[in-house]
Amino acid sequence: MLKELFTAALGMQNQHTKLEVTANNLANANTSGYKRSEAFERNLIDARANFYNTPGDLEQNDPPIGSYVDYSAGSFNQTENQLDVAIENKGFFALQDGEGKKFLTRAGRFKVTEDGTITAMDGKTLLGKEGPINVFQEFMEEGTANMDVRSLEIRINEKGQVYANAKEVGSIPVFKPQDEKTLQRISNSEFIATNWSEIEELDESQITLRQGWLEGSYVNVVNEMIEMIELQRMFEAGSKVIKTNDDT
């Protein structure tokens, strides 16, 4: 195969990957706690060496491009919802699913289940310092029955203490990985730690939470649209190079 065809095809694959990353960023422009992904190009020499692993075949890891997540904080939006919480500085909330798997997220939109447990909107349990936080626990111990979450005034102070009708029912910890590069994105706003032992719980002096606020997506729609237009033009240029060489 002509060298020019390989070169143009490799460039088009890079642009295609970047287009997918940019399109995903745009699709999550309104997703709370979403962190923008960015594509980058690796060493071309490594890619050239990979081409010779299997003659005639293009392997998945051959294109010299990868992606990373930018963990910068998004803008804060006031919602006045007592179960919306934003982390003002670094760190993540910890969630746990029914199988015991732990997740990290910056999306602080929570709800209270019928039994009084605070969970994320997808049903994962918000982990407190002593396990799941139940806003009915103190009242059940006092023998109060037929509690209704609508009758509760839930207050979360800036250090994470949770109060239900002025009674403290738990505390929300904030966790920070030693190296954010070890996190793996598993959904638009949730991550898992490849090694949980490298996740540290922040001291209260390092925590500032905002009740009634949500952290928005870290995506600039205008910039993403401009980048998408540029990538589409470069992709089209690569296709014209291939067509010209094929005709030749």
C-alpha positions in Angstrom: 0.0 0.0 0.0 1.2 3.5 -0.8 2.9 5.4 2.1 0.6 8.4 1.4 -2.5 6.3 2.0 -1.2 5.0 5.3 -0.3 8.6 6.4 -3.7 10.0 5.4 -5.6 7.1 7.0 -3.7 7.4 10.3 -4.5 11.2 10.4 -8.1 10.6 9.7 -8.4 8.0 12.5 -6.9 10.6 14.9 -9.5 13.2 13.8 -12.3 10.6 14.1 -11.3 9.9 17.7 -11.1 13.6 18.5 -14.6 14.1 16.9 -16.0 11.4 19.1 -14.5 13.0 22.2 -15.7 16.4 21.3 -19.2 15.1 20.5 -19.4 13.4 23.9 -18.4 16.7 25.6 -21.1 18.5 23.8 -23.7 15.9 24.6 -22.9 16.3 28.3 -22.8 20.1 28.3 -25.7 20.1 30.8 -24.7 17.1 32.9 -24.0 18.0 36.5 -20.4 17.2 37.6 -19.3 16.2 34.1 -15.6 16.6 33.4 -14.4 17.4 29.9 -12.3 14.9 28.0 -9.5 15.9 25.8 -7.7 13.9 23.1 -3.9 14.0 22.7 -1.5 12.5 20.2 1.3 10.2 21.3 4.7 9.5 19.8 4.4 8.8 16.1 7.5 6.6 16.3 5.6 4.2 18.6 2.7 4.1 16.2 5.1 3.3 13.3 6.6 0.4 15.2 3.1 -0.9 16.0 2.3 -1.0 12.3 4.8 -3.8 11.8 3.3 -6.0 14.5 0.8 -7.6 12.1 1.7 -6.9 8.4 -1.3 -5.6 6.5 -3.5 -5.1 9.5 -4.2 -1.9 11.5 -4.5 -2.7 15.2 -6.7 -0.9 17.7 -3.7 0.6 19.6 -1.8 1.6 16.5 -3.2 5.2 16.0 -1.1 7.6 18.1 -3.9 9.1 20.0 -5.4 8.8 23.5 -7.6 10.8 25.8 -7.6 12.2 29.3 -10.0 13.9 31.7 -9.7 17.5 32.8 -10.9 17.6 36.4 -11.2 21.3 36.7 -14.3 22.5 38.5 -17.3 23.6 36.5 -19.5 26.6 37.2 -21.9 26.5 40.2 -25.6 26.9 39.8 -28.0 27.7 42.6 -31.0 25.4 42.8 -32.4 26.0 46.3 -32.9 22.3 46.5 -32.0 21.1 50.0 -30.6 17.8 48.6 -28.3 19.5 46.0 -24.7 19.8 47.2 -21.6 21.1 45.5 -18.0 20.7 46.5 -16.3 24.1 46.3 -12.8 22.8 46.1 -11.0 19.5 45.2 -12.5 16.1 46.0 -15.4 13.7 45.3 -18.5 12.3 46.9 -18.4 8.5 47.4 -21.3 6.3 46.2 -21.9 2.6 46.7 -24.1 0.3 44.6 -26.0 -2.8 45.7 -23.0 -5.0 45.0 -20.7 -3.0 47.3 -18.8 -1.3 44.5 -17.6 2.2 45.3 -17.8 5.1 42.9 -16.5 8.7 43.0 -18.5 11.7 41.6 -18.8 15.4 41.7 -22.5 15.3 40.8 -24.1 16.3 44.1 -27.8 15.8 43.1 -29.3 13.5 45.8 -32.7 12.2 46.9 -34.2 10.5 49.9 -35.7 7.0 49.5 -38.8 5.8 51.3 -36.8 4.3 54.1 -34.9 7.6 54.6 -31.6 6.8 53.0 -29.8 9.5 51.0 -28.9 8.2 47.5 -27.8 9.5 44.1 -30.5 9.9 41.5 -29.6 6.5 39.9 -30.1 4.7 43.3 -26.5 4.4 44.5 -26.1 5.1 48.2 -24.3 8.2 49.3 -21.6 7.0 51.8 -21.3 8.9 55.0 -18.4 8.7 57.5 -20.1 5.9 59.3 -21.9 4.3 56.3 -25.1 5.2 54.6 -26.9 8.3 55.9 -30.5 7.8 57.0 -32.5 10.9 57.8 -35.1 8.9 59.7 -32.7 7.1 62.0 -32.9 9.5 64.9 -36.7 9.7 64.8 -37.2 5.9 64.6 -35.0 5.4 67.7 -37.4 7.8 69.4 -40.4 5.8 68.3 -41.7 8.4 65.9 -43.6 6.6 63.1 -44.9 7.5 59.7 -42.1 9.9 58.9 -42.5 11.8 55.6 -39.4 13.3 54.0 -41.5 16.3 52.9 -42.0 17.2 56.5 -38.2 17.2 57.2 -36.0 20.2 57.0 -32.6 18.8 55.9 -29.6 21.0 56.4 -26.1 20.3 55.3 -23.4 22.6 56.5 -20.2 23.5 54.7 -18.2 20.8 56.6 -20.6 18.0 55.6 -22.7 17.5 58.8 -26.2 16.5 57.9 -29.2 17.6 60.1 -32.8 16.6 59.8 -35.1 18.9 61.8 -32.0 20.2 63.7 -31.0 16.6 64.7 -27.6 15.5 63.4 -28.1 12.3 61.3 -24.7 11.9 59.7 -21.7 13.5 58.0 -20.8 13.5 54.3 -17.0 12.9 53.7 -15.1 14.2 50.7 -12.4 12.0 49.1 -9.4 12.9 47.0 -7.2 10.5 45.0 -3.5 10.9 45.3 -3.3 10.9 41.6 -6.4 11.7 39.5 -4.8 9.9 36.5 -5.6 6.6 38.4 -9.3 7.2 38.1 -11.3 5.5 35.4 -14.5 7.1 34.0 -17.4 4.6 34.0 -20.2 7.0 33.2 -20.7 10.7 32.3 -20.1 11.9 35.9 -18.9 8.8 37.9 -15.4 7.4 38.2 -13.9 4.3 39.9 -10.5 4.2 41.5 -8.1 1.5 40.2 -6.6 1.4 43.6 -8.9 2.5 46.4 -6.0 2.5 49.0 -4.7 5.6 47.1 -7.9 7.5 48.0 -7.7 9.7 51.0 -10.5 11.2 53.1 -10.1 15.0 53.4 -10.0 16.6 56.8 -12.9 18.9 57.6 -10.6 21.9 57.4 -10.1 21.1 53.7 -13.9 20.7 52.9 -16.3 23.4 51.8 -19.7 22.2 50.7 -22.6 24.3 49.3 -26.1 23.2 50.0 -28.6 24.2 47.4 -26.0 24.4 44.7 -24.9 22.1 41.9 -21.6 22.0 40.0 -22.3 22.3 36.3 -20.5 20.6 33.4 -16.9 21.7 32.7 -17.7 22.2 29.0 -17.6 25.4 26.9 -20.2 24.8 24.2 -18.8 27.5 21.9 -15.2 26.2 22.1 -16.4 22.6 21.5 -18.4 23.7 18.4 -15.4 25.5 17.0 -13.2 22.5 17.6 -15.7 20.2 16.0 -15.9 22.3 12.8 -12.1 22.4 12.6 -11.8 18.6 13.0 -14.5 18.0 10.4 -12.5 20.1 7.9 -9.3 18.2 8.6 -11.1 14.9 8.3 -12.4 16.0 4.9 -8.9 17.1 3.8 -7.6 13.6 4.7 -10.3 11.9 2.7 -9.4 14.1 -0.4 -5.7 13.0 0.0 -6.7 9.4 0.0 -9.0 9.9 -3.1 -6.3 11.7 -5.0 -3.7 9.0 -4.3 -6.1 6.3 -5.2 -6.8 8.0 -8.5 -3.1 8.4 -9.1 
